[in-house]
Amino acid sequence: MKKTIILLILAMTFASCNKDPNLYGSKILGTWTVAEVDDQKVQTDNIHVMEFNSKGTVTFAYGRAVNDGNAWLEDGGYAYSIKKGKVYIKGYSTQERYYEIVLKIVSMDDDSFSYTVEKKMIDGVSNPDPVKYDLAKVDKNLYSSAMTGMWTGKCVTDGTGEEHHWCFFENSTFVYYSLVDNRWQNLDDEPGNFYLYGDLLATKWTSRSGPRHFECWKVSFEFGGDKMIWEGLRQNGKTVRFELFKME
């Protein structure tokens, strides 16, 4: 009888440990990118990124309409905590808006994280978000060194596009060149910025006398790093592909 009681206590303890929300504390650390929303692939430009660190803060990265243009933003400084299978997030955005968010964890392991949004308040106003998000964990530094350098390439979707040059620098800026009157010219007001989250590449730039722009791509490399491929899922399920080659 005593042996049976001891076994029951051990079983209950084990079950309790399995439900311990602190088990999520180490698994959630790192960088996550959206894979699917309601079990459907999302357009690449609509992907957002969440980066949780061990100091109890989380950074969001996403595309947003800002001042008559579109920009890729990294928004940090939010505090988070985990309790009873939920992630509690609060803090001010870069636009000085106060967010209170509660994510209900559907599942989480070392490589995947699914959640629904139980609560989303912006400046005290409810903003329902009734979908399920499936995220994948990525190695943020996967392609950090591979990107830098001078590249030439073009869009290869629907035939052959015009050739362009890109120069990516170690400080996460880039310069884009077009061939105008047989001369390679930079037509942007200033260097653009690029952001890497595993195989997700986000670029942000301002065209001369025009608005800000951003685009997101899934990036990969071939031929020992000498060929770079960008692929983006766009409207109507169309995949756009660029192929770039490293210049000497």
N, C-alpha and C positions, 0 to 999 in steps of 0.2 A: 504493500500500500504506500509506504513512504517513498519507494522507488518511483511509483507511478506519479505521485505528487511532484517529486523533484523533476521528472521528465516534463510534466505539464508546465511547471514554472519556467524551465529552460526554453520550451517551445514558445511560451508567451513572450519571454524576453527577446527571443530571436525575431518573432513577428513584430514586436514593438520597435526593435532596432531597424528592421527593414522599412518601417514607416517613418523613421526619424527624418524630419525635413533637413537636418544638417547634412544628410548624405548628399544633398544637392549642392551644398556649399562649395565643394571642391570641383564637382563636375561642371558647374556653370562658368567657372573661370576660363577666360580666353575670348576669342573672337568668333562671332556667329554671323552667318549671312543667310538671308531668306532663300529657301529652296522651293517651297510651294505655299500657296494660300488656298485653303479649302480644297486641298489635294489637287490643285491645278498649278502648273508652272506659271510664273508671273513674268511680265515683260522685264527685260534686264534693267532698264532704266528705273523700274519701280522697286528694285531690290533695296532693302535697308540692312544696316549692319548694327550689331550690338556687341560691345566689348566690356566684359565684366572683369574687374581686378580684385585682388585680395584685400585692398584697402576699403572695400565697401562702396565703391563708386562705379558707375556705368556710363559709357560714352555711346551715343547714337550717331550714326552717319547715314545720310539720306539726301535725296534730291528734293529741292523745294523751289517754288516760284518766289522770287525776292526782287523787289524794286524793278518791275517791268522786265525781268529776265528770269533765268533758271540757274540755280547754283547748287553745287554739291557742298553740303555742310557737315562738319564734325562738331557735335554738340555734347560737351562733357559737363561734369560737375554735378550729376544727379547721384543722390544717395540711394542705395538699395539694401534690402534685407530679405531673408527667406524665412517663412514661418508656415508650418502646416501645409506644405505643398503649394505655396503661393509666393510670388516675388513682388515685393512692395517697393515702388520707385517714386521718388519725389525730388523736386528741385526746379530751378529756373533755367529756361532755355536761353540761347544766345539772343533771342528777341525779347528777353525779360518777361516771358510768360511762365506762370507757375503751373507745373504738371504734378498730378497725383495719379499714379497708374498701379493697378493690381493685375498681375498676370497669373492665371491659374495653370499650373504645370500639368499637361496631359501626360507627357512622358519625357524622360531625359536619360541619356547615357553618355558615354565619353565622346560620341561623335554626332549625336542628334538631339534636338530639343524642340518639343512641340508644346504650344501653349494657346490658350484663348485669353481674351482681354475681359476680365471681370469688371473692371472699373477704369475709366479714363476721364479725368477732370482737367480742364484747362481754364485757369483763372476762375475756378469754382463752378464752371459750367460743364455739364455732362456731355461727352462726345462718344457715344456708343460705337463699338468696333466689333460687330458680331461675326467674326470669322476665326478660323483656326490657322495658326502660323506654324509651319515646319521649317526649322533652321538646321544648318549644317555647320559644324565647327571647322575652322580653317586655320592653317598656319599663316599668320599675318606676314611673315618674312619670306614666304615661299619663293617669290620671284623678285625680291628687292634688288639684288645685284644684277639679275639678268636684264632688267629694263634699261639700265643706263647705256648711253651711247647714241650713235647716229643711225637712223633707220630710213629706208626708202620703201614705199609700197603703195598699194591702192586697194579700192574696193573691188572684189571679184564676183559680187552678186549681180545677176542679170547682165552678164557681159563684163567688159573691162572698163574700170573707171580711170580717172585721171591720176597720174602718179604724183605723190607728195613726199616730202621729207619731214621727219620728226627727230628732234634731238632731246633726249631725256637726261636730266642731270641728277646727281646724287642728292640734291636738296629738294627733290620732289617737284621740280618745275620742269617745263618743257617748252620748246619753241617749234612752231609749225611753219613749214615753207611750201609755197605754191609756185609753179612755173608761170611767170608773167613776162611776156615779150622776150622769151628765151632766157630769162634770168630768174634764179630762185630767190623769192622774196618772202619775208615774214609780214603777213597782212594783219597781225593782231596788235593791239595797243601795247601789250606787255606780255611777258612769259605766262603761260598757263600753269595750272597746278594738276598733279595727278596723285591718286591715292590707290594703294594696293591693299587688298584684304584677301590673302590667299590667291585664288585665281580670278578674283573680281577686280577689274580695273575701272576706276572712275576718273574722268578727265573734266576739267573746268577751265574755261577760257573766256575772254572778251574780244569779240571781233572789232575791228577799227570802226569807231562811231556807231557801234551796234550794241545790243544787249548781251548780258552774260548767258553762257550756255553750259550745259553739262551733258555727258553721255556715259553710260556704263557698258562694259563689255566683259565677257568671259575670255580670259587670255590663256594661251598655251604656247609652248615653244617646241621646235623641232630642229633637227640637224645640229645637235650639240649646242643649241641656243642661238644659232645664226638665222633662224626663221621664227618670226613671231606671228601668231594668229589671233585675231579678235573676232568673236562671234557675239551677236546681240539679238535677242528675241524681241521683235518689234510688233507693231499693230498687225492684226489679222493673222497672227501666227507666223509671220515672215521672219526668217533668220538672215541677218546681214553679216557678211564676212569680209574682213580685211586681211590681207597677207603682206607682211613687211619683212624685209631682209636687212641684216646688219651691214652697214657700210664700213669699209676699212678707214 
